[in-house]
Amino acid sequence: MQHDKVKVKLSSVSQTLLPPLWGRAQVSKEYSSLFYDAKAIELIEKIDYDFSTSDVPLIGIVFNVFRELNLLGPFTLRVKQFDDKIRAYIKKYPCASVINIGAGLDTTFYRVDNGTIHWYDLDLPLLSTSEGSYCRNLKG
């Protein structure tokens, strides 16, 4: 439903947040038994953005290279390894505080939350302003 989507107007730097989010959503849809990120799918479905092109040429190239060379698997394997390490740490320290530096539109918290951890997403000052409030509102 197009009217439910949020139009994205991000700067060049902020547009770099989209490829990792898009990649996690794509792999989750195609290979959900290996990796699943419900929040990434939810966010991508909320965003009114043409992922085949970009105002920043490099971002459009990144999306197309990921598609053509099927680089989503290795990318997602790296994400899954981080998730596994975080889960192991949280299992050992269930009330841990986790600081995610350079968080952007990262959705790790939604995949690893045990209900008792304290999670802090930190990012550039740019993302703490209007674009940041957009990102925070989008993430929920």
C-alpha positions as CSV (number, residue, x, y, z in Angstrom):
1,M,0.0,0.0,0.0
2,Q,1.9,3.0,-1.3
3,H,0.1,5.6,1.0
4,D,1.5,3.8,4.1
5,K,5.1,4.2,2.9
6,V,7.5,6.9,4.3
7,K,9.3,9.0,1.7
8,V,13.0,9.0,2.4
9,K,15.1,12.1,1.9
10,L,18.6,11.3,3.2
11,S,21.9,12.9,2.6
12,S,24.7,11.2,0.7
13,V,26.2,9.9,4.0
14,S,22.9,8.8,5.4
15,Q,22.0,6.8,2.2
16,T,24.8,4.4,3.1
17,L,22.5,3.2,5.8
18,L,20.2,1.6,3.3
19,P,22.2,-1.2,1.6
20,P,22.9,-3.2,4.8
21,L,19.2,-2.9,5.8
22,W,18.0,-3.8,2.3
23,G,20.4,-6.8,2.2
24,R,19.2,-8.2,5.6
25,A,15.6,-7.9,4.4
26,Q,16.3,-9.6,1.1
27,V,18.1,-12.5,2.6
28,S,15.4,-12.8,5.3
29,K,12.8,-13.1,2.6
30,E,14.7,-15.6,0.4
31,Y,16.5,-17.7,3.0
32,S,14.5,-17.3,6.2
33,S,15.6,-20.7,7.6
34,L,19.2,-19.5,7.6
35,F,18.7,-15.9,8.7
36,Y,15.6,-13.9,9.6
37,D,15.4,-10.2,10.4
38,A,11.7,-9.3,10.8
39,K,12.5,-5.7,11.7
40,A,14.6,-5.2,8.5
41,I,11.7,-6.5,6.4
42,E,9.3,-4.2,8.2
43,L,11.5,-1.2,7.7
44,I,12.2,-1.8,4.0
45,E,8.5,-2.2,3.5
46,K,7.8,1.1,5.2
47,I,10.4,3.0,3.0
48,D,9.3,4.7,-0.2
49,Y,12.7,4.4,-2.0
50,D,13.8,3.0,-5.3
51,F,16.5,0.6,-4.3
52,S,17.6,0.1,-8.0
53,T,18.8,3.7,-8.2
54,S,19.9,6.4,-5.9
55,D,20.6,10.1,-5.9
56,V,24.1,9.0,-4.9
57,P,25.5,6.9,-7.8
58,L,27.7,4.8,-5.6
59,I,24.7,3.6,-3.6
60,G,22.8,2.5,-6.7
61,I,25.9,0.6,-7.8
62,V,26.2,-1.1,-4.4
63,F,22.6,-2.3,-4.7
64,N,23.1,-3.6,-8.2
65,V,26.5,-5.3,-7.4
66,F,24.9,-7.0,-4.4
67,R,22.1,-8.3,-6.6
68,E,24.2,-9.3,-9.6
69,L,27.1,-11.0,-7.8
70,N,24.8,-12.5,-5.1
71,L,26.9,-11.0,-2.3
72,L,24.0,-11.1,0.1
73,G,25.0,-14.5,1.5
74,P,28.5,-13.6,2.6
75,F,27.3,-10.2,3.9
76,T,24.5,-11.9,6.0
77,L,26.8,-14.6,7.2
78,R,28.9,-11.9,8.8
79,V,25.8,-10.4,10.4
80,K,24.8,-13.8,11.7
81,Q,28.2,-14.4,13.2
82,F,28.0,-11.1,15.1
83,D,24.5,-12.0,16.3
84,D,25.8,-15.4,17.6
85,K,28.7,-13.7,19.4
86,I,26.3,-11.2,21.0
87,R,23.8,-13.9,22.0
88,A,26.7,-15.9,23.6
89,Y,27.7,-12.8,25.6
90,I,24.1,-12.1,26.6
91,K,23.6,-15.7,27.7
92,K,26.7,-15.3,30.0
93,Y,25.6,-11.8,31.1
94,P,21.8,-11.6,30.7
95,C,21.6,-8.0,32.1
96,A,24.4,-6.7,30.1
97,S,24.6,-3.2,28.6
98,V,25.4,-3.2,24.9
99,I,26.6,-0.1,23.1
100,N,26.2,-0.2,19.3
101,I,28.5,2.4,17.9
102,G,27.6,3.6,14.4
103,A,24.2,2.0,14.6
104,G,22.4,3.8,11.8
105,L,19.4,1.6,10.8
106,D,20.9,-1.5,12.4
107,T,18.3,-4.0,13.7
108,T,20.6,-6.3,15.8
109,F,18.7,-5.4,19.0
110,Y,15.5,-6.8,17.6
111,R,17.2,-10.1,16.7
112,V,19.1,-10.7,20.0
113,D,17.0,-9.0,22.7
114,N,16.5,-11.3,25.7
115,G,14.2,-8.9,27.5
116,T,16.7,-7.8,30.1
117,I,19.7,-6.3,28.2
118,H,20.2,-2.5,28.1
119,W,20.9,-1.5,24.5
120,Y,22.2,1.8,23.3
121,D,22.5,2.8,19.7
122,L,25.0,5.6,19.0
123,D,25.7,7.3,15.7
124,L,27.0,10.4,14.0
125,P,25.6,13.8,15.1
126,L,23.9,14.1,11.7
127,L,21.8,11.1,12.6
128,S,20.9,12.7,15.9
129,T,19.1,15.6,14.2
130,S,16.2,15.5,11.8
131,E,17.4,12.5,9.9
132,G,18.1,10.7,13.1
133,S,14.6,11.4,14.4
134,Y,13.3,9.9,11.2
135,C,15.5,6.8,11.6
136,R,14.4,6.4,15.3
137,N,10.8,6.8,14.4
138,L,11.1,4.4,11.5
139,K,12.8,1.8,13.8
140,G,10.2,2.2,16.5
